[in-house]
Amino acid sequence: MTVLILTCRQDVTADMVVAGLHERDVPLLRFDPADLPDEADLSAEYLKGDLHGYLATDGRLLSMDSLRSIWVRRPGEPAAHAPEASPWLTRETGQALYGMLLSTEARWMNHPSMATQARCKPWQLRIAHRSGFAVPATLVTTFPRVAREFAAQYRDVVVKSASGPPPGDPPVILPTTRIGPETDFAGVAAAPTLLQEYIAKRADIRLTFVGGTLFAARKIAASGQVDGRYGDTDHVWEAVAVSHRISRAVHEYTSLAGLAYGAFDFAEDAEGVWWFLECNQGGQFGFIELETGQPIAAAVASWLASSVA
């Protein structure tokens, strides 16, 4: 039985898991949807309720009958590499590819429908609250007056993107920014804006969930640091224990979200409380493993290699 890894050609994190699967002698196929249909081919026949599907790339042919699991790591946009790329070709190719893969009995990390839902940050916050996490007060609005009232109430807030940096070449850096109640909120009317109560943190926490196993790491934050992705703190990530309360909340969250994998980000305050910031259903883990030595790639490989439903 074969593991299918959907990712781009340059992905060091995927390389780590590929190595782990090779160590286990597990057959795998690494495939970028962007290569279809120019550098790859597929065929799916639906006959009397049965699927006979095949995916061909790099001289290899994968039968859907032999598919064990699918890891959606960092796939390119379907047909992106086609000579005549277009939005229509992307939709057609995506329908064909994912329609075929969704028709199999393979296990997903993560299932596309669950992943799409899990990427919605406002939805994340609601599920995080239900799961028992500490969640900062948050507002998403296009009303300048409401934004001003929120900032006046909490006095110290941050503004951040709900969906990540906007597309562009070169990429746009969009860090979380700390603002005060004196800010001019007129621009809120131009697009939905996410404001959140500022949490004065002493450390950043990254907790990686892999099929039920938890790997937590902690890095001391610089004084006044807002966005842990930017700025050098002169500290490194170190493995840290997970409390029973956080463990229970993580398992509840991933169960409600239908996730087999999730990268949780928390802000640890002066009292040691872990405040939920987000859960990235496709988040990186390579940098955490390299600094802490935690066997995250091996855990992903083991999950993908398992036949347990």
Order of alpha helices (4+ residues) and beta strands (2+ residues): beta-alpha-beta-beta-beta-beta-beta-alpha-beta-alpha-alpha-beta-alpha-beta-beta-beta-beta-beta-beta-alpha-beta-beta-alpha-alpha
